Amino acid sequence: MDNWDTWDDIEAYQTHTGNTFSSSITPTDFDQYYISYPLSHISKTIHETGNKIIMPASALNQLASLSISYPMLFRIENTAVGLHSHCGVIEFTADEGFVFMPTWMMNNLHLQEGELVNIKNTSLPKGEYIKIQPHATKFTTLSDHKSLLEKAFRDYVCLTTGDTIVINHGGDKYMIDIVETKPSPAILLFETDCVVDFAQPLDYKEPEKKTTKDDEDPTTKKDCKLFPGVGRRLGGRVMKKIKMTESNMVVDEKLEKKHETLFKPFSGVARRVDGQPLAAAVADDHPNIHVDARMNEEGFNAFTGKSYRLL
């Protein structure tokens, strides 16, 4: 949009758009276009913190004739791009046809110096809930970041969802996104107590998990060999190898066929303490188990004979 230099240009534009303002007409709403500039243009950067603007004296005269609520609230819009926000007013000392606002507001509305901005009076409900998202994690690490936020909100008469406000601290500027407001997308902060919620900062990164050799799963390695080495029997002889497959383990077929002959429990010849073989008796149910035949004789008495003491 072309820059506007004089009040006559604005009056011509408002006549063209139907937003005329004259003493012969009693308006019911405040709806005006002004040429916008940042506060630095009139060396009033002291008001950069917050969202209050400086308007001309004629605006005060018109507002005084309206039935409006206090504090005065306005809907401010860059009609060229369709972006809007909300603000209050701190002074009525601007030159006729001009309005001065904080730089961050001009940035939010994509306004260049000298471009037209539309301002309308409005009313907003009292805020109950605010969700914010800092741009930098550094802000949340400040020991007093909650008190800084509370103090900064005192300079804002209202908040609008989608705005990015600025908090100055220690020579640094912290950008804060207004993610959500309740009960409406724009709320009044005057004499209200809001619940403030924090979203993760924009530059937040999940800490990388450090893995160690103990954390690695050995079964995922291609060169992993489960139970490597050679198996041996109790007697010292090497056992035959067991074939491994990806789906299961299969015992060597030859080992399966010889299973019965490789191992026989309780097999062999029993001998007495003096070395002589015992008389063997075969059990009916266990053909491989040999027992002393004397166990079945009628005259056998266990633990008989002479006893001796240790001298």
C-alpha positions in Angstrom: 0.0 0.0 0.0 1.3 3.5 -0.7 2.4 5.7 2.2 0.1 8.4 3.4 1.6 11.8 4.2 -1.3 14.1 5.2 -4.6 14.1 7.0 -6.3 15.2 3.7 -5.2 12.0 2.1 -6.8 10.0 4.9 -10.1 12.0 4.8 -10.3 11.3 1.1 -9.7 7.6 1.6 -12.3 7.4 4.4 -14.8 9.2 2.2 -14.2 6.7 -0.5 -14.6 3.8 1.8 -17.6 5.2 3.6 -15.8 5.7 6.9 -16.5 9.5 7.1 -16.1 11.4 10.3 -17.7 14.9 10.7 -19.3 16.9 13.4 -22.6 16.8 11.7 -22.9 13.1 12.0 -23.1 11.3 15.4 -21.2 8.0 15.0 -22.1 5.0 17.0 -18.7 3.3 16.7 -15.2 4.4 16.4 -13.8 3.3 13.0 -10.8 5.3 11.6 -7.8 4.9 9.4 -4.4 6.4 10.5 -0.9 6.6 9.1 1.2 4.3 11.3 4.7 4.8 12.6 6.8 3.2 15.4 7.2 5.0 18.7 10.9 5.5 17.9 9.7 8.0 15.3 8.8 10.5 18.0 11.5 9.3 20.5 9.0 7.6 22.9 10.6 4.2 23.0 9.8 4.1 26.7 6.4 2.8 25.7 7.8 0.0 23.6 7.0 -2.5 26.4 3.3 -3.3 26.3 0.6 -2.8 23.7 -0.6 0.7 24.1 -0.6 3.2 21.3 -0.5 7.0 20.9 -3.5 8.5 19.0 -4.4 12.1 18.0 -6.6 14.4 20.1 -9.5 14.1 17.6 -9.8 10.5 18.5 -10.4 11.3 22.1 -13.1 13.8 21.2 -14.9 11.2 19.1 -14.5 8.5 21.8 -15.9 10.8 24.4 -19.1 11.1 22.5 -19.6 7.3 22.4 -20.9 5.0 25.1 -17.7 3.0 25.6 -16.3 1.0 28.5 -13.0 1.5 30.2 -10.2 0.8 29.8 -10.4 1.8 26.1 -9.8 -1.2 23.9 -9.2 -1.2 20.1 -9.1 -3.7 17.3 -6.2 -2.7 15.1 -5.9 -4.2 11.6 -3.6 -4.1 8.6 -6.4 -4.4 6.0 -4.0 -4.9 3.2 -2.9 -8.3 4.5 -5.8 -9.1 6.8 -3.8 -9.3 10.0 -5.2 -7.8 13.3 -4.5 -7.5 17.0 -5.8 -5.6 20.0 -4.4 -2.7 22.0 -5.1 0.1 24.4 -4.2 3.8 24.3 -1.6 5.6 26.4 -1.8 9.1 25.0 -3.8 11.4 22.7 -0.8 13.5 21.6 -0.1 12.3 18.1 -0.4 14.7 15.1 -3.7 14.6 13.4 -4.1 11.6 11.1 -1.2 9.7 12.7 -0.8 6.9 15.2 2.3 5.6 16.9 2.7 2.1 18.2 5.4 -0.3 19.6 7.7 -1.8 17.0 6.7 -5.4 17.8 3.1 -4.6 17.0 4.1 -3.2 13.6 6.1 -6.4 13.0 3.1 -8.6 14.0 0.8 -6.7 11.6 3.4 -6.6 8.8 3.2 -2.8 8.7 5.8 -0.6 7.1 6.3 3.0 8.2 3.7 5.3 6.7 1.2 2.6 5.8 -2.5 2.8 6.8 -3.9 1.0 9.7 -7.6 0.6 10.7 -8.6 1.2 14.3 -12.0 0.3 15.8 -13.2 0.5 19.4 -14.1 -2.9 20.9 -14.7 -4.7 24.2 -13.1 -8.0 25.4 -13.9 -10.5 28.2 -11.7 -10.9 31.2 -9.0 -13.4 30.7 -9.0 -16.8 32.5 -6.2 -18.8 30.8 -3.1 -18.0 28.7 -0.8 -20.5 27.0 2.5 -19.1 25.9 5.5 -20.5 24.0 9.0 -18.8 24.5 11.2 -18.8 21.4 14.3 -19.5 23.5 14.8 -22.2 26.1 17.1 -19.7 27.9 14.0 -17.8 29.1 12.6 -20.8 31.0 16.0 -21.3 32.7 16.0 -17.8 34.2 15.4 -18.2 38.0 12.9 -15.4 38.0 11.2 -16.0 34.6 7.7 -16.3 36.2 8.0 -13.0 38.0 9.3 -11.4 34.8 6.3 -12.7 32.9 3.9 -11.4 35.6 5.6 -8.0 35.5 5.5 -7.8 31.7 1.8 -8.6 31.6 1.1 -5.5 33.6 2.1 -3.4 30.6 -0.4 -5.3 28.4 -4.0 -4.2 28.6 -5.1 -7.2 26.5 -3.7 -10.2 24.7 -4.5 -11.7 21.3 -4.0 -15.3 20.2 -1.3 -15.4 17.6 0.6 -12.4 18.8 4.3 -12.5 19.6 5.2 -10.2 22.4 8.6 -9.1 23.6 10.0 -9.2 27.2 13.2 -7.2 27.8 15.5 -8.5 30.6 19.2 -8.1 31.3 19.9 -6.6 27.9 18.2 -9.5 26.1 14.9 -9.5 24.2 12.8 -12.6 24.7 10.1 -13.4 22.1 7.0 -15.0 23.5 4.2 -16.4 21.4 0.6 -16.2 22.6 -0.5 -19.7 21.7 -4.0 -19.7 23.3 -6.3 -17.5 25.4 -9.5 -18.3 27.1 -12.5 -17.7 27.2 -11.9 -16.1 23.7 -9.1 -15.6 21.2 -8.6 -12.1 22.6 -8.8 -11.3 26.4 -8.7 -8.3 28.8 -5.8 -8.5 31.3 -7.0 -5.5 33.4 -7.9 -6.5 37.0 -8.0 -10.2 36.3 -6.2 -13.3 37.5 -5.2 -15.7 34.7 -3.8 -19.2 34.7 -0.6 -19.2 32.7 0.6 -22.4 31.0 3.9 -23.0 29.2 4.5 -24.8 25.9 7.9 -26.2 25.1 10.2 -23.5 23.7 10.6 -23.3 19.9 14.3 -24.1 20.1 13.9 -27.0 22.5 15.6 -30.3 21.6 15.2 -33.7 23.2 18.4 -34.7 24.9 20.3 -37.4 23.0 20.4 -40.7 24.8 23.9 -41.9 25.2 24.2 -45.6 24.4 26.9 -47.9 25.9 28.2 -51.3 24.9 26.0 -52.8 27.7 22.9 -51.2 26.1 23.5 -52.8 22.7 21.5 -55.9 22.0 23.9 -58.6 21.0 21.3 -60.5 19.1 21.0 -57.6 16.6 24.6 -57.9 15.4 25.2 -59.8 12.2 28.3 -61.5 13.5 26.7 -62.5 16.8 27.2 -66.2 17.7 25.1 -67.6 20.6 26.9 -70.0 22.9 30.2 -70.3 20.9 32.8 -72.9 21.7 33.0 -76.7 22.0 30.7 -78.7 24.3 32.1 -81.6 26.3 30.5 -84.4 28.3 31.3 -85.1 31.9 33.8 -87.7 30.9 35.8 -85.1 28.9 34.8 -86.3 25.5 33.8 -83.7 22.9 30.1 -83.6 22.1 29.0 -83.6 18.5 28.1 -80.2 17.1 24.5 -78.9 17.1 23.3 -77.3 13.9 21.9 -73.7 14.2 19.4 -72.1 11.9 17.7 -68.7 11.9 14.3 -70.0 13.0 15.4 -72.7 15.5 18.1 -75.1 16.6 18.0 -78.7 15.2 19.9 -81.5 16.9 22.2 -83.4 14.6 20.3 -86.3 13.1 23.1 -88.8 13.8 23.1 -87.7 17.5 19.3 -88.4 17.7 19.7 -91.9 16.3 22.4 -92.8 18.7 20.7 -91.1 21.7 19.7 -94.4 23.3 23.2 -95.9 23.1 25.2 -92.8 24.0 23.7 -92.7 27.5 22.5 -95.4 29.9 21.8 -94.5 33.5 23.2 -96.7 36.2 25.0 -99.0 33.8 28.2 -100.9 34.6 29.3 -103.4 37.3 28.9 -102.8 41.0 31.7 -103.8 43.3 32.1 -104.2 47.0 34.5 -102.3 49.2 37.0 -105.3 49.0 36.9 -105.0 45.2 34.9 -108.2 44.6 31.9 -108.0 42.1 28.4 -108.1 43.6 26.0 -110.8 42.5 23.8 -109.1 40.0 20.0 -109.2 39.9 18.1 -107.7 37.0 15.0 -105.7 37.9 11.9 -106.3 35.8 11.0 -102.7 35.2 14.6 -101.4 34.9 16.7 -103.9 32.8 19.8 -101.6 33.0 19.9 -101.3 36.8 21.9 -104.0 38.7 21.3 -104.6 42.4 22.8 -106.9 45.0 21.1 -110.3 44.9 21.5 -110.6 48.6 18.8 -107.9 49.0 16.2 -110.4 48.0 17.4 -113.3 50.2 15.3 -114.2 53.2 18.2 -114.4 55.6 19.7 -111.0 54.8 19.9 -108.6 57.7 21.1 -105.1 57.2 23.8 -103.6 59.5 24.7 -106.8 61.3 28.1 -107.9 62.5 30.6 -106.7 65.1 31.0 -103.1 66.1 34.2 -101.4 67.0 35.0 -98.1 68.8 37.6 -95.7 67.7 40.6 -96.0 70.1 
